[in-house]
């Protein structure tokens, strides 16, 4: 079981995730074009970036919203990450997409909506690449940890947890970022635990204070949505920060 595991450090290129030095994941919510994601990658690398993020397959609440560029977007993200010389992470929605995505992806992300997709988790358990498992927005800590067990049971030990906010009675923020729960999962599992203040709050004015809080609590990394011009972003504009705001966070909190 997870709670009996020794401390897990995941090595990825020159990174050691879970070693005590927090990693910064940043990038736009959606990959909008090849030119766009390359520009974002190079700009963020100059500011301070460990892992590039970007959504190619976008599970949206409304079927009429931008759904992403699909596998073509994954290829653009790979090219951008290579040009910036950083690893990349992107979400996989289905077990049927894993094989096509495999050669491009450094870390597979399982989004909140798919935490209970056990067919996907089992298939990811057969892979040899790290998996970031985001907490479902209504998931208990036990459910979250058991979802990770599906991946580990298949043979893939490289699981990274990510707290991204849960639904509560609060309606001032998009979700409630449960940093206490994230710290407990790190303690109980000895696995790397990241947090996502962008989805956790849905407000760009809360990204910096929540980043400060999560890193002060000893979590292993943060994932932040950043865009050159956030108000024009094709998705999650209200929770996306610009380069200058990201730079201020990096200068204050990145080791």
C-alpha positions as CSV (number, residue, x, y, z in Angstrom):
1,X,0.0,0.0,0.0
2,X,1.0,3.6,-0.6
3,X,1.5,4.4,3.1
4,X,4.2,1.7,3.4
5,X,6.3,3.0,0.5
6,X,9.7,4.7,1.1
7,X,10.2,8.3,0.0
8,X,9.9,8.4,-3.7
9,X,12.1,10.7,-5.8
10,X,11.3,10.8,-9.5
11,X,14.2,11.6,-11.8
12,X,13.5,13.5,-15.1
13,X,16.4,14.9,-17.1
14,X,18.2,17.1,-14.6
15,X,15.3,17.2,-12.1
16,X,14.8,15.2,-9.0
17,X,11.1,15.6,-8.1
18,X,10.5,15.0,-4.4
19,X,14.1,15.7,-3.4
20,X,13.3,18.8,-1.3
21,X,13.6,21.4,-4.0
22,X,10.3,22.6,-5.4
23,X,9.7,22.3,-9.1
24,X,7.9,25.0,-11.1
25,X,5.5,23.9,-13.9
26,X,4.1,26.7,-16.0
27,X,2.5,27.4,-19.3
28,X,-0.8,28.2,-21.0
29,X,-4.0,26.3,-20.2
30,X,-4.4,25.5,-23.9
31,X,-1.9,25.1,-26.7
32,X,-3.3,27.6,-29.3
33,X,-0.8,27.2,-32.1
34,X,2.8,26.0,-32.8
35,X,4.1,29.6,-32.8
36,X,2.2,30.4,-29.6
37,X,3.5,27.5,-27.5
38,X,7.1,28.0,-28.7
39,X,7.0,31.7,-27.7
40,X,5.5,30.8,-24.3
41,X,8.1,28.1,-23.7
42,X,11.1,30.3,-24.5
43,X,9.7,33.3,-22.6
44,X,9.0,31.2,-19.5
45,X,12.4,29.4,-19.6
46,X,14.1,32.8,-19.5
47,X,12.0,33.8,-16.4
48,X,12.4,30.4,-14.6
49,X,10.8,27.1,-15.6
50,X,11.4,23.5,-14.7
51,X,8.6,21.8,-16.7
52,X,6.4,23.2,-19.5
53,X,2.7,22.6,-19.4
54,X,0.0,23.0,-22.0
55,X,-3.4,21.4,-22.8
56,X,-3.8,19.6,-26.1
57,X,-6.9,17.6,-25.2
58,X,-9.3,19.8,-23.3
59,X,-12.2,18.3,-21.4
60,X,-14.6,21.3,-21.2
61,X,-17.8,21.7,-19.3
62,X,-19.5,23.1,-22.5
63,X,-19.2,21.1,-25.7
64,X,-19.1,24.4,-27.6
65,X,-15.9,25.7,-25.9
66,X,-12.4,25.2,-27.4
67,X,-11.6,21.5,-27.1
68,X,-7.8,21.7,-27.9
69,X,-5.7,20.8,-30.9
70,X,-5.4,17.1,-30.0
71,X,-2.3,15.1,-31.0
72,X,-1.1,17.9,-33.2
73,X,-1.0,20.1,-30.1
74,X,1.0,17.5,-28.3
75,X,3.6,17.6,-31.1
76,X,3.8,21.4,-30.9
77,X,4.3,21.1,-27.1
78,X,7.1,18.6,-27.6
79,X,8.8,20.9,-30.1
80,X,8.5,23.9,-27.7
81,X,9.8,21.9,-24.8
82,X,12.8,20.8,-26.9
83,X,13.6,24.3,-28.0
84,X,13.4,25.5,-24.4
85,X,15.4,22.4,-23.2
86,X,12.8,21.5,-20.5
87,X,10.6,18.4,-19.9
88,X,6.9,18.8,-20.7
89,X,3.6,17.6,-19.2
90,X,0.1,17.3,-20.9
91,X,-3.2,15.7,-20.1
92,X,-4.3,12.4,-21.5
93,X,-8.0,11.8,-21.6
94,X,-8.3,8.2,-22.8
95,X,-6.4,5.0,-22.6
96,X,-6.8,4.9,-26.4
97,X,-4.6,8.0,-26.7
98,X,-1.6,6.8,-24.7
99,X,0.2,4.9,-27.4
100,X,0.0,7.9,-29.9
101,X,1.1,10.3,-27.2
102,X,3.8,8.2,-25.7
103,X,6.9,9.2,-27.8
104,X,6.1,12.9,-27.3
105,X,5.2,13.1,-23.6
106,X,7.6,13.3,-20.5
107,X,4.8,13.3,-17.9
108,X,1.3,12.1,-18.4
109,X,-1.3,14.2,-16.6
110,X,-4.6,12.7,-15.4
111,X,-7.1,15.5,-14.9
112,X,-9.6,15.9,-12.2
113,X,-12.5,14.6,-14.3
114,X,-10.5,11.4,-15.0
115,X,-9.3,10.5,-11.5
116,X,-12.0,7.8,-11.5
117,X,-11.3,6.6,-15.0
118,X,-9.9,3.2,-13.9
119,X,-9.3,1.9,-17.4
120,X,-7.0,4.9,-18.1
121,X,-5.3,4.5,-14.7
122,X,-4.6,0.8,-15.4
123,X,-3.2,1.6,-18.8
124,X,-0.9,4.3,-17.4
125,X,0.3,1.7,-14.9
126,X,1.8,-0.2,-17.8
127,X,3.9,2.7,-18.9
128,X,7.4,3.7,-17.8
129,X,6.8,7.5,-17.7
130,X,5.7,9.5,-14.7
131,X,2.0,10.2,-14.1
132,X,0.7,13.3,-12.4
133,X,-2.6,12.4,-10.8
134,X,-4.9,15.4,-10.1
135,X,-7.4,15.1,-7.3
136,X,-11.0,14.8,-8.4
137,X,-13.0,17.9,-7.4
138,X,-15.2,15.8,-5.1
139,X,-12.7,13.1,-4.1
140,X,-11.8,12.2,-0.5
141,X,-8.1,11.7,0.3
142,X,-8.7,7.9,0.4
143,X,-10.3,7.9,-3.0
144,X,-7.4,10.0,-4.4
145,X,-4.7,7.6,-2.9
146,X,-6.6,4.6,-4.1
147,X,-6.7,6.0,-7.6
148,X,-2.9,6.2,-7.5
149,X,-2.8,2.5,-6.4
150,X,-4.3,1.6,-9.8
151,X,-1.3,3.0,-11.5
152,X,1.3,1.6,-9.0
153,X,-0.3,-1.8,-9.0
154,X,0.3,-2.0,-12.8
155,X,4.0,-1.5,-12.2
156,X,4.5,2.2,-12.6
157,X,5.9,3.6,-9.4
158,X,6.4,7.1,-10.7
159,X,3.2,8.8,-9.5
160,X,3.0,12.5,-8.6
161,X,0.0,13.7,-6.7
162,X,-1.5,17.2,-7.5
163,X,-4.0,19.0,-5.4
164,X,-6.1,21.2,-7.6
165,X,-9.0,22.3,-5.4
166,X,-12.2,20.6,-4.3
167,X,-15.8,21.8,-4.3
168,X,-17.1,23.3,-1.1
169,X,-19.9,25.7,0.0
170,X,-17.5,28.6,-0.9
171,X,-18.6,30.4,-4.1
172,X,-16.0,33.2,-4.1
173,X,-13.4,31.0,-5.7
174,X,-13.7,28.4,-8.4
175,X,-12.7,25.6,-5.9
176,X,-11.2,25.4,-2.4
177,X,-7.4,24.6,-2.5
178,X,-7.0,21.9,0.2
179,X,-3.3,22.4,1.2
180,X,-3.9,20.5,4.4
181,X,-5.1,17.5,2.5
182,X,-2.1,17.7,0.2
183,X,0.3,17.8,3.1
184,X,-1.4,14.8,4.6
185,X,-1.1,12.8,1.4
186,X,2.6,13.6,1.2
187,X,3.0,12.4,4.8
188,X,0.9,9.2,4.3
189,X,2.4,8.2,0.9
190,X,5.9,9.6,0.9
191,X,5.2,10.5,-2.8
192,X,5.8,13.9,-4.4
193,X,2.8,16.2,-4.1
194,X,2.2,19.3,-6.2
195,X,-0.5,21.9,-6.0
196,X,-2.4,23.9,-8.6
197,X,-3.4,27.4,-7.4
198,X,-4.8,28.3,-10.8
199,X,-7.6,25.7,-10.8
200,X,-7.7,25.7,-7.0
201,X,-8.8,29.3,-6.9
202,X,-9.9,30.4,-10.4
203,X,-8.6,33.9,-9.6
204,X,-5.3,35.3,-10.8
205,X,-5.0,37.6,-7.8
206,X,-4.8,34.6,-5.5
207,X,-2.0,32.7,-7.4
208,X,0.9,34.3,-5.6
209,X,-0.4,34.0,-2.0
210,X,-1.5,30.4,-2.5
211,X,1.9,29.6,-4.1
212,X,3.6,31.1,-1.1
213,X,1.4,29.0,1.2
214,X,1.9,25.7,-0.6
215,X,5.6,26.0,-0.8
216,X,5.9,27.1,2.8
217,X,3.9,23.9,3.7
218,X,6.7,21.8,2.1
219,X,4.9,20.6,-1.1
220,X,7.1,19.5,-3.9
221,X,6.1,21.8,-6.7
222,X,3.5,24.1,-8.2
223,X,1.7,24.2,-11.5
224,X,0.7,27.7,-12.7
225,X,-1.2,28.8,-15.8
226,X,0.7,31.6,-17.6
227,X,0.0,33.4,-20.9
228,X,1.5,36.4,-22.7
229,X,-1.9,38.0,-22.8
230,X,-4.2,36.2,-20.3
231,X,-7.4,38.0,-21.2
232,X,-7.1,36.6,-24.8
233,X,-6.4,33.0,-23.7
234,X,-8.7,30.5,-25.3
235,X,-9.4,28.9,-21.9
236,X,-9.2,29.7,-18.2
237,X,-8.4,33.4,-18.8
238,X,-9.6,34.5,-15.3
239,X,-7.1,32.2,-13.5
240,X,-4.2,32.8,-15.9
241,X,-1.4,35.2,-15.0
242,X,0.9,37.2,-17.3
243,X,4.7,37.0,-17.6
244,X,5.4,39.9,-15.2
245,X,3.3,38.3,-12.4
246,X,4.9,35.0,-13.0
247,X,8.4,36.6,-12.8
248,X,7.5,38.1,-9.5
249,X,6.5,34.7,-8.1
250,X,9.7,33.1,-9.4
251,X,11.9,35.7,-8.0
252,X,10.3,35.5,-4.6
253,X,9.7,31.8,-4.2
254,X,11.8,29.7,-6.6
255,X,15.1,28.4,-5.2
